[in-house]
Amino acid sequence: MSDDLYAALGLKKTATDEEIRKAYRKIAKTSHPDLNPDDPEAEAKFKAASAAYDILGDPEKRARYDRGEIDAQGQERAPQGFYREYAEEPGNPYRSGRTYYYTSGDGGDFDFDASDIFAEFMRQRAREGADFGGFGFERGPAGGGFSGREFHARGADRHYTMEIPFLDAVNGATRRITLPEGGTLEVKIPRGTADGQTIRLRGKGAPGIGNGPPGDALVTLTVKPHRFFTREGNDIVLTLPITLDEAVLGGKVACPTISGTVNLTIPRGASSGQVLRLRGRGVQTRDGRRGDQRVILSVVLPPKVDDELASFMEDWRKRHAYDPRKGMK
């Protein structure tokens, strides 16, 4: 994988968090293995973008990557300095599995125990408030030092995207997502989910190192537009066509809602653009409250105006003419 995570998303280092999220979602939509089952190049592009978003999509990890504290795989980088292991030659006074040779900027040399330097570096980072996400280390046997067998780190988070139907988002549902490596995850979509919302699945990310816990799976949801419903906050908005006679005479008509069809009363003399409100027929919030459904009426004339209707309207206009545009001149 490339060391330039920004390049994997087609971005520059100056990209905003929103630009990073949009770039990842775009690649996921076009290069996901489910959509390109026989395209290894698309699969590689998707995996590279997923790995990049795993770090750049997390503000804290992105900051550490930009500072050079972690690499493109999310692994800790060694502390800054020009370290090199001293030659393992007989008679070398520094010969040791854990002793390194340091050349300072002014030409001076000294030796040190790498584990002690690493431990001190980690303690210093902890004092500065660094979060190692479950990272731990212990002293080794016989004289201490860092023991690789005692290395523990939390697994990396993994990021995915899922497109869901509009009604699944507002009413809640359970769906499965296919992972790049072939497995699946069950995602419970809560009632009232909004477009762009991210669901965290605890412990479903990359496995931990040593005794470290696994990371989480972060699933960003994209809500498909509905044919006639739109959402504004917790309200559902619907434009409802009605006939000319229903507008003039009023009556009850069938009206779709996100939870089924209801009978809606059209007032006599209704006009296009008039808004009727169905209380409690909108999106339910976490505290149990629900928004409303706003119904915008649209008067639709018959496909063809026949002679009978035309004659009636001509006679009616002679006796009942009115000007709805009065005051606009």
N, C-alpha and C positions, 0 to 999 in steps of 0.2 A: 504494500500500500504506500502511496506517496506520503512524504513527510509534510507536504503542504495541504492541510485540511481545507483551507479556503479554496484552493484550486479544485478539490474534489467536488465542491458545490458550485464551481464557476464564479467565485466571488473574490473580492479583494479583502485585505485585512481590515479595511475601514467599514465593512458592511455592518449594517445595524442588525439587532436581534430579529426584527421583523423580516428583513431581507434574507437572513439565514433560514428562518422558518419557511418562507415562501419558496426559496430555492430547493430546500429539501423536499417539500411537498410536491413540487413540480417534477423532480427527478423520480420520486416514488410513484407518481401517477403514470409516468411514461416508461419506466424501466423495471418495474416490479416483476419478479420471476413469474408470478401468476399470469401476467399479461404477455410475457415473452418467454414461454417455456423452453424454446429451443434456441435461445440467443444468449450465449455465454458472455458476450460483450455487455449486453444490457444488465445481466446479473452482476457482473463485476462492477459496473457503474453504480448499481443500486447499493451493493455492499460497501463500496467506498464512500458513497454519500451517507449511508447509515452510520458508518464508523465516524465520519467527520461530524455529523450532527450529534452523535453521542457526547462529543466533547464541546463543540461550538454552541450546541443548543442549551448547554448548562452555563449560565453566566460565570459561576465560580470556576468551573473547569476551563472555560474559555480564557479567563483572566490568567490562570496558571499556565496554560499552553502559550499564551502570548508572551508571558514573562520567561518562558523557557524552563519552567519547573517540571513540566511533564512533556512527554513526547507524543507523537501522533497516535500511539496505541494507549495513551493514558498512563503510561508507566512513569515512575519517578525518575528524574534525571539526577545524575551525580552532582554534588555541590560544585560550584564554579572553581576552577583552579587547574593547573597543568600537572596532573597526576600521572605517574607511570610506574608500573611495577618494576622494582629493581631486578637486575639479572640474577637468576638463580645459579650462580657459579660458586664452586667450592671456595671457602675463605671469605666470601662476601659477608661483612659484618652485619648487613641488613637482611641476610637471607632468612625469609620467614613467609609462611603462607598468608600472613596478614600484614606484613610490613611493606610500605611503599616509599618511594623516593620522590622528593619534591624539590623542584628547582624554582626558586623565588625570582621575582623580577630583577633583584639587584645582584643575582649570581650566587647568593648564599644557598646552601643545601642543608636539609635536615630530614630525619626519618620520623615516621609516625605510624601508629596502629590505625588502619583504615576504619576499623569498627568503632574506635573511640571518636574519630573525627565525624563519622556518620551519625553516631549517637548524639554527639554534641550539636550537630547540624539539626537533627530532628527535634532536640529539646529547644533549641533556639527558635525554630519555626513554630513550635507549640506555644512558646512564650509570646510570639507575635500574633497568636490567634489563628494559626493555620488549622484547617479541618482536613484530617487525613482520611475521613470516611471509613473508619474501622481499621486503619493501618496500625500495626503494632510491631514491637521488636523486643527481644530479651537478650540478656547477656549470655554468652556461651560458656562452656565449661573451662576450667583450668586457666584462670587469668582473665576471664571475661571476654569481651569482644562481641561482635555481632554474629549471631548464629543464623544462617539461612534457613535451617530447619524450623526455626521459631518465627518465621516471617508470616504475618497474617495481614490480609488486606480485603476490604469489601470489594465485591465484584462490580464491574462497571454497569451503569444503567444502559438500557437499550431502547432506542426510539423507533416507533412505528407510526404509520398513518392508516386510517380506515375511513372509507366513505360509507355513510349510512343514510337510509331513507329519512325524509323529513318527519314522518309519523313515528319512526323509531326514536328519533331525538326528543320529540315532545311527549310521547307516551311511555318511553322506556322500553328496553328490549335486551335480549342476550344474543350476541353474535360471536362468531369465531373468526380469528385473523390467522392467515397462513404466514408463517415465518420464512425468511429467506433460506434457512437451512432445512426447511421441509416440515417442521413441527407446526403445531397450532396453539393458540391461546384463546381461552374463553373470556370475552369482554362483556361485563354487565354494564349496559348503558343506562344511567339513571334518568328518571323522568325529568324533562325540562332541560336536557343537554343543549348547549349552544354551539354554533359553528366555531371550530377552532379550539374547543375545550380539550384538555388533556386529562386522560384517566391514568392513574398510577396503579400498577399491579405489583404489590409488594412481593419481593423475592423471585420475580419471574425474569430477571435480567441475567447478566453473565455470572457464572459461578465465582465464589470468592476464592482467594488464595490462602492456603493453609486452613486455619479455622475461621477465616473471615466469612461473613455472611454474603449471600448472593446479592447482586444489585436488583434494581426494579425495572420493570418494563413500563415505558411511558408511551401511551397510545393517543395520538392527536386525531381528533374526529373532524371529518369534513361532512357537512350536512348537504345532501342533494336538494336542490330547489323542488318545490311541489308544483303540480300543474295549476292549482288555483289558490292554495293557502300561502300566505306570507306571515312572517313573525315580526312584531314590533314590540320589543321588551317581552312582557308576558302576555301580550294581547295577540290574538290571531286575527288577521284581516282577510276578508273574502269579498270579491266583487260578484254579486248575484244578478244574473240576467232575469228580467221579468217581462211579461208581455204587455202590450198596450192596454188591453182590457183589465189586466191585474193592476196596472198602475192607476187606471181611472176608477175602477170599482172597488179595489182592495180585495182582501181575501187571505186565505192561508196557502202557503206554498212550501214544498220540501226544500230544506236548506242543509247542506253538508256542514258538519263540524268535525273536529279532530277526534271526537269520541262517538261519531255516528250521526245519522240524519235526524233532524228535528223539524217540527212544523213551525214556520215563521209567519207571523201576522203582518201582512202588507197593509199599511193604512190607505184609506181611500184618497185618491189624488196624489199618489207618490210620484216623485220626480227622480230622474237620473242624478246620481251623486248624493242622494239622501242617505244618511248613515243610520242604521238600526243597530242596537246593542243587545247581545245575548250575554247576560250576566253569568259569570262563572264558567264560561265555555272556552276559556283560553288555556294557557300553559300553567300547570301546577308547580308551585315553588316548593323548596325543601321544607318549609314550615307549614305546608298544607294549604296555603292560600292559592287561589287561582285567578288568572287574569280573565279578561272578557273576550268575546269574539265580536268584532265590528264588521257589520255587513253593509257594503256599499251597493246600493241599488243601481241597476243599469237597465233603462227601458229599451227594449229591442222591438223594432217594428217587424211585421210579417215579411217573409222573404220576398213577397210580391204584393204591392198595393193594388187590389182589384178595383173595378169600377164602382162597386157598391160602397166600399170604404171611402173612396175618393169623393163620391157624390155626397155621402153623409158628412164628411168633413168640410166640404165646400158650403153646404147648407148651414152647418153648425158655426162656421167662421163668420158667415154673414150676420148671424144673430148674437154671437158671443165673442167677438174679437177681443183680444187683450195683448199687451205688449210686455213680455218678460224682460226686455232689454231697456225698459224705461229708466232714465237716469244715467245711461252709459254714453249718451250722445254729447 
